[in-house]
Amino acid sequence: MKSMKFVQLSLAALLVLAVPAFAQHGGGGSHSMGGGQQAIPSHGPSAFTGTPHAPGPNRNYNNRPGQPNAPHVEGNKWVGHDTGRGDVNYHLDHPFAHGRFNGGFGRGHVWRLVGGGPGRFWFSGWYWDVAPFDVGFCDDWLWDSDEIVIYPDPDHYGWYLAYNVRLGTYVHVEYLGM
């Protein structure tokens, strides 16, 4: 009887210790927060081909009712990631000046923001900033609790894309190091 109780207590302790690991790096395909559910994209955008869309502050990203008027993801379509490689808004004189992020990409790596704002935010000891052109797209982010997923940006050298799980929107971000 004592050994059975020991096994049960051991399993309970293991479960308690495992929960924070799953909360930080969940491997699921979707999350439910605040009554809504956003599917986490299985991969980042493909490199853009075709005629680039002109960037601008008055651009409308909302092509259907109920969608955000910000760059967002519909299934695996990255709405708004269509300005092409030559977009001067995402030019960096020194790409990867602080190194390259190696913490993990895609929906198997969900990160919880723990502080800051668009000019400098962090999670798990990694620091980032939002591209100046994209700051207006993240004014509804919760910088101390939202979950994000990082994807490499195939078009804008030196930038990554941070996908907000709660909102389904994304912004260009630069890695600032640890």
Buried (B, 14 or more C-beta within 10 A) or exposed (E): EEEEEEEEEEEEEEEEEEEEEEEBBBEEEEBEBEEEEBBBBEEBBEEBEEEBBEBEEEEEBEEEEEBBEBBBBEEEEBBBBBBBEEBEEBEEEEEEEBEEBEBEBBBBBBBBBEEBBBEEBBBEEBBBBBBEBBBEBBEEBBBEEBBBBBBBBBBBEBBBBBBBBBBBBBBBBBBBEE
